[in-house]
Amino acid sequence: MYDTIVIGAGVGGLSSSLLRSLSEKKVLLLEHHSLIGGCSSYFKRGPYSFDVGATTISGMEKGQPLFDFCQRLSIDLPLKKIDPGIVFHLSSGKTLKRFSDDQKWQNELSHIQSTNPKFWNHVHQINKTSWSVLQKLRPFNGMNLDLILKSLDFEVIRLLPYFLMSGEQDLNRFQTPNRELVELVNGINLISAQALSHQIPAFVSAMSLAYPAETYYPIGGMMGVMEFFEKQIKQRGIALKKKITVSEINLRSGHVEVATSKGETFQGQKVICNLTHWALSSLLNGREKIEMIKESEARPEGPAAFTLYFVVKLKEQVSELYQQVHLKHPEIKNYFISFSLPGDSMRAPNGEQTVTISTHVDAKDWKNLSPDDYAQKKTELTEFILSDFKNKFQVEEIKLLTSGTPKTFSHYTKRPDGMVGGLPLLMGDGPWSFFTPILNDPRIMRVGDTVFPGQGWVGVVGGALNLDGILQKS
Ligand SMILES: Cc1cc2nc3c(=O)[nH]c(=O)nc-3n(C[C@H](O)[C@H](O)[C@H](O)COP(=O)(O)OP(=O)(O)OC[C@H]3O[C@@H](n4cnc5c(N)ncnc54)[C@H](O)[C@@H]3O)c2cc1C
């Protein structure tokens, strides 16, 4: 009988099981794939390692989730700060470097006509207040009296207008937006908030616009971070079982039973599910299943991703590791390039770099295609992105090229239809409206990027801290 069974060793399951191990002796972590990490995992080809999805980490500032998480566990993640955090190639041909230093960033912005520096100061202030408020409100489990009482706080009240207006409306208060600025703002919002500035509340937009100022490169790529996590799991006595696919969760009197596709069963006092809510509903029965289906119907389907992976030899190695290229293309608005750090021997031998390129696509567009149409779409997108990349960088050689589609993500992470990247926090959303980490039956809990209102690692680790806070209080 385990204290907690955690299903899925993505960032949510890893952080939850490590946090649980601080107060519980018997934690079991079950993972479907042969490697941990989920959408933040990696794969190896000879001396090269490739990040499959996530390539950057943020949220390491004091008061932000990754900082709090590392403090609680007394660990230092193997990270290196990258400055400029991201280089933006606008479709007009201009290039802007997102430096950490405010003055340097303002100088870059001056290349875009009529940019009001006050807007970016405002963004940083709202970002700071938002993190402080989220920390104060934690732990929260949907709208209840506790959350209402906590909300009667000066900072929360000051932030209220930015819950109500959109990111676009907030920007318009500072200046008449021009095409380049809108493209830049939407590009950043799309990679971190998963939506455009008119679709999201101003506080979410501000948090997303501020994030590239604090960009971290995982040393050894995600393989470095996942090997670090695996050591921590071992040291803390967590039982990790890979290549185990959970097929059913059954509530029994006094315990929860988790059944696997190989016919094994595990018993625990409670279960933490690191699954999207679409995936979780398929493992449940009875009232819990109905609750999940109702929730799924209330939310739009999530986004999906298309990715390219390859090894590149450039005339001159790139030290600005993260670059976003804006496009005029009917299907994709931009793509995001992540280079491995030159000399990072866990990623590639000297003189070469591994590259992950990712872009948002609509899961629906890929869902009902015939195998031939699917293959054609994949080839066309691969060739388009690769030729654009070759126009931007002086390439000597490209090898081991492969691409990832929604089907690839669905296969390796078991996410229905390959929906990745989490759900956006849309207008009207806040900590009160998103999915509660605890279901009707309090023995079933959930973490991950479709649960907690957040984005990528910061949101997922924030969700794990939130759930752990609730469990500590109960
Ligand atoms: C292309 C791309 C680029 C991104 N870039 C960034 C970035 O740079 N920075 C950032 O912070 N975020 C980024 N993200 C987002 C980030 O990767 C995700 O938000 C995060 O990794 C999600 O973690 P998770 O724990 O919620 O879910 P997942 O990663 O999906 O983890 C769930 C785990 O559960 C396992 N599982 C599923 N079903 C079962 C089952 N039935 N039984 C057992 N195990 C199961 C899966 O195999 C998986 O390991 C990116 C995402 C993508 C797709």
The ligand as an SDF file (V2000), in Angstrom:
LIG
                    3D

 53 58  0  0  0  0  0  0  0  0999 V2000
    7.1500   21.8520  -28.6770 C   0  0  0  0  0  0  0  0  0  0  0  0
    7.0230   22.3130  -27.2570 C   0  0  0  0  0  0  0  0  0  0  0  0
    7.8820   23.2830  -26.7790 C   0  0  0  0  0  0  0  0  0  0  0  0
    7.7710   23.7300  -25.4460 C   0  0  0  0  0  0  0  0  0  0  0  0
    8.6790   24.6240  -24.9650 N   0  0  0  0  0  0  0  0  0  0  0  0
    8.6650   24.9430  -23.6440 C   0  0  0  0  0  0  0  0  0  0  0  0
    9.7220   25.6900  -23.0690 C   0  0  0  0  0  0  0  0  0  0  0  0
   10.6960   26.0400  -23.7380 O   0  0  0  0  0  0  0  0  0  0  0  0
    9.6540   25.9740  -21.7400 N   0  0  0  0  0  0  0  0  0  0  0  0
    8.6030   25.5330  -20.9570 C   0  0  0  0  0  0  0  0  0  0  0  0
    8.5900   25.8210  -19.7530 O   0  0  0  0  0  0  0  0  0  0  0  0
    7.6290   24.7830  -21.4750 N   0  0  0  0  0  0  0  0  0  0  0  0
    7.6380   24.4660  -22.7880 C   0  0  0  0  0  0  0  0  0  0  0  0
    6.6710   23.6540  -23.3020 N   0  0  0  0  0  0  0  0  0  0  0  0
    5.5930   23.1990  -22.4240 C   0  0  0  0  0  0  0  0  0  0  0  0
    6.0800   22.0710  -21.5120 C   0  0  0  0  0  0  0  0  0  0  0  0
    6.8140   21.1410  -22.2280 O   0  0  0  0  0  0  0  0  0  0  0  0
    4.8840   21.3760  -20.9020 C   0  0  0  0  0  0  0  0  0  0  0  0
    3.9630   22.3190  -20.4130 O   0  0  0  0  0  0  0  0  0  0  0  0
    5.2770   20.4460  -19.7620 C   0  0  0  0  0  0  0  0  0  0  0  0
    6.4050   19.6780  -20.0720 O   0  0  0  0  0  0  0  0  0  0  0  0
    4.0700   19.5630  -19.4830 C   0  0  0  0  0  0  0  0  0  0  0  0
    4.3270   18.7480  -18.3900 O   0  0  0  0  0  0  0  0  0  0  0  0
    3.1830   17.8780  -17.7560 P   0  0  0  0  0  0  0  0  0  0  0  0
    3.7900   17.2260  -16.5790 O   0  0  0  0  0  0  0  0  0  0  0  0
    1.9690   18.6970  -17.5530 O   0  0  0  0  0  0  0  0  0  0  0  0
    2.7300   16.8040  -18.8670 O   0  0  0  0  0  0  0  0  0  0  0  0
    3.5070   15.7370  -19.7680 P   0  0  0  0  0  0  0  0  0  0  0  0
    4.8040   16.2590  -20.1810 O   0  0  0  0  0  0  0  0  0  0  0  0
    2.5430   15.3370  -20.8330 O   0  0  0  0  0  0  0  0  0  0  0  0
    3.7510   14.5190  -18.7950 O   0  0  0  0  0  0  0  0  0  0  0  0
    2.8220   13.4970  -18.5830 C   0  0  0  0  0  0  0  0  0  0  0  0
    3.5570   12.1750  -18.4290 C   0  0  0  0  0  0  0  0  0  0  0  0
    2.6080   11.1740  -18.1460 O   0  0  0  0  0  0  0  0  0  0  0  0
    2.9050   10.0090  -18.9000 C   0  0  0  0  0  0  0  0  0  0  0  0
    1.6430    9.2870  -19.0880 N   0  0  0  0  0  0  0  0  0  0  0  0
    0.5710    9.6800  -19.8000 C   0  0  0  0  0  0  0  0  0  0  0  0
   -0.4180    8.7810  -19.7170 N   0  0  0  0  0  0  0  0  0  0  0  0
    0.0430    7.7870  -18.9340 C   0  0  0  0  0  0  0  0  0  0  0  0
   -0.5110    6.5740  -18.4720 C   0  0  0  0  0  0  0  0  0  0  0  0
   -1.7460    6.1830  -18.7970 N   0  0  0  0  0  0  0  0  0  0  0  0
    0.2490    5.7700  -17.6620 N   0  0  0  0  0  0  0  0  0  0  0  0
    1.5050    6.1430  -17.3020 C   0  0  0  0  0  0  0  0  0  0  0  0
    2.0680    7.2920  -17.7220 N   0  0  0  0  0  0  0  0  0  0  0  0
    1.3530    8.1020  -18.5180 C   0  0  0  0  0  0  0  0  0  0  0  0
    3.4870   10.5530  -20.1910 C   0  0  0  0  0  0  0  0  0  0  0  0
    4.2640    9.5740  -20.8480 O   0  0  0  0  0  0  0  0  0  0  0  0
    4.2910   11.7500  -19.6900 C   0  0  0  0  0  0  0  0  0  0  0  0
    5.6120   11.3860  -19.3580 O   0  0  0  0  0  0  0  0  0  0  0  0
    6.7690   23.1940  -24.6150 C   0  0  0  0  0  0  0  0  0  0  0  0
    5.8920   22.2160  -25.0970 C   0  0  0  0  0  0  0  0  0  0  0  0
    6.0360   21.7640  -26.3990 C   0  0  0  0  0  0  0  0  0  0  0  0
    5.1190   20.6830  -26.8780 C   0  0  0  0  0  0  0  0  0  0  0  0
  1  2  1  0
  2  3  1  0
  2 52  2  0
  3  4  2  0
  4  5  1  0
  4 50  1  0
  5  6  2  0
  6  7  1  0
  6 13  1  0
  7  8  2  0
  7  9  1  0
  9 10  1  0
 10 11  2  0
 10 12  1  0
 12 13  2  0
 13 14  1  0
 14 15  1  0
 14 50  1  0
 15 16  1  0
 16 17  1  0
 16 18  1  0
 18 19  1  0
 18 20  1  0
 20 21  1  0
 20 22  1  0
 22 23  1  0
 23 24  1  0
 24 25  2  0
 24 26  1  0
 24 27  1  0
 27 28  1  0
 28 29  2  0
 28 30  1  0
 28 31  1  0
 31 32  1  0
 32 33  1  0
 33 34  1  0
 33 48  1  0
 34 35  1  0
 35 36  1  0
 35 46  1  0
 36 37  1  0
 36 45  1  0
 37 38  2  0
 38 39  1  0
 39 40  1  0
 39 45  2  0
 40 41  1  0
 40 42  2  0
 42 43  1  0
 43 44  2  0
 44 45  1  0
 46 47  1  0
 46 48  1  0
 48 49  1  0
 50 51  2  0
 51 52  1  0
 52 53  1  0
M  END
$$$$
